[in-house]
């Protein structure tokens, strides 16, 4: 059985202050040749239900 390592990544919108969170194992979407990432607005937690949003990858920057 192959285990996928789950890496949490934090992104920020390039022209704003909104922060989004995503895991490396969450699948994005490719719509008309544009890549969208599955993200959530709040820090992921087992205690909360998360609503996924799809945001253009080129409008986000990775926070290290």
C-alpha positions in Angstrom: 0.0 0.0 0.0 1.5 3.3 -1.1 1.2 6.2 1.4 1.0 9.8 0.1 2.8 12.3 2.2 0.4 15.2 3.1 2.2 18.5 2.9 0.3 21.6 4.0 1.1 24.7 1.8 0.1 28.3 2.4 -0.7 30.7 -0.4 -1.5 34.4 -0.5 -3.3 36.2 -3.3 -0.8 38.3 -5.2 -2.8 41.6 -5.1 -4.4 41.2 -1.6 -4.0 39.9 1.9 -6.2 36.8 1.8 -4.5 33.6 2.8 -5.4 30.2 1.6 -4.3 26.7 2.6 -4.0 23.5 0.5 -2.6 20.1 0.9 -0.3 18.5 -1.7 -2.7 15.5 -2.1 -5.8 17.7 -2.9 -6.5 17.5 -6.6 -6.8 20.7 -8.6 -8.7 21.3 -11.8 -7.5 22.2 -15.3 -10.1 24.3 -17.1 -9.4 25.5 -20.6 -5.7 25.1 -20.1 -5.7 27.1 -16.8 -4.7 25.4 -13.6 -6.9 25.9 -10.5 -5.9 24.8 -6.9 -8.3 23.4 -4.4 -7.9 25.6 -1.3 -9.7 26.4 1.9 -9.8 29.8 3.6 -9.3 28.6 7.2 -6.5 26.6 8.6 -7.5 22.9 8.0 -8.6 21.2 11.2 -10.3 17.8 11.9 -12.7 19.7 14.2 -14.2 21.9 11.4 -15.9 21.1 8.1 -13.9 22.7 5.3 -15.3 24.1 2.2 -13.0 23.9 -0.8 -12.7 26.7 -3.3 -10.9 26.6 -6.6 -8.5 29.6 -7.3 -6.3 30.2 -10.3 -2.8 29.0 -9.5 -1.2 32.0 -11.3 -3.0 34.5 -9.0 -1.4 32.9 -5.9 2.1 33.1 -4.4 3.5 30.5 -2.1 4.4 31.6 1.4 7.5 30.0 2.7 
